[in-house]
Amino acid sequence: MKNKIPWDLVISKLREEVSPEQEIILNEWLNADDNRQLFQQLTLVWENIQKKVSVYEPDIEYYWKELSARIQRNSTDNKKEKRLLRFTLNPLLRIAAVISILLITTFFIAYYIGKNNSKNQPQYLTYSTLNSKSVFFLPDSTEVWLHNNTSLTYNYNKKLKCREADIVGEAYFKVKPDAKKPFFVASNGVMVKVHRTQFNVNAYPNSEKVLVSLYEGSISMSVNDKNIFLVPGEEGIFDIKSKEISVIKGDVEFAKIWTKDKIRFENKSLREVCKYLSKWYGIKFDIDPAITDDQSFTFTFRGQSLDEVVGIMTRIQSFNYHINEENKTVQIIKK
């Protein structure tokens, strides 16, 4: 191992998934020659690349071929590798040229390990959010927005003839077309088959329904032996208790409003504004029935904190409010 880079161990260490046994082997390699310096610089490369992970669309096949060729050359001529490392002023220069490209996204690390170990088992990626929204690019370049408290698991085994994602929470998809590999989304017993399309899936654990809103393209929803097709502007609803599935004409613009960077309210009532804020923040509004809707609101919302926005609203219409972060509710009470 002295003259050969232990890629599996290095990658596991960068991903913080190294076992105690692997740690011992890796430390033996680190203590030889200039390997520790090499690893430190690889770590710097990795940290810099992590900052760009959510906005890059990689060509996995191309970069895998590049890496395979480099590893093949290194493994067939260890002496040549050693001379190359000593020749460069910085031992990382040649390696970083490949690694800095290959480590653009965390999923590629897992992809490489799967290839290097010649495993045929499915490989999975998990993305998640807590109290924030994030956008990710899957290995196939599909764009996915995740709402608050949402997790997505993606099966990216290239040998499969399909792409599979499991969602808990809410996500908006812009699926990359691939006629040879259909895209499937599973959630709470519902399977959505996707064609080239944009759609929103709302499937939080405490919800009684799964709501799929189709913005563009076409999809089908299936539960057991029941199957329905949606066209743009429609929403598919699955009732978790009754196991019934149905299609309605829906407000798909509202369904995806949470992915926008701002909302413009024009002469909207209190309850209309709260409807949008509820979608944006993933929180429920409990409005006192004594409060009327005769006051209109006109303002632009650009992602300020919930407390700031509701505070601004109290200057337009007089009311008291209380935010319960634990129960994710906002009580609006008449003064």
QUIJO-V25549 format. One record per helix or strand of 3 or more residues. SS is the DSSP state (h for helix, s for strand). FROM is the first residue (numbers start at 1). LEN is the number of residues. If there is no record, write none. Layout:
SS FROM LEN
SS FROM LEN
This chain:
h 7 8
h 20 11
h 35 16
h 53 3
h 60 17
h 78 10
h 93 10
h 106 11
s 124 5
s 134 4
s 143 4
s 151 5
s 162 13
s 182 6
s 190 5
s 198 6
s 209 8
s 218 6
s 226 6
s 234 6
s 245 5
h 252 4
h 257 3
s 263 7
h 270 12
s 284 4
s 296 6
h 306 11
s 320 5
s 329 5
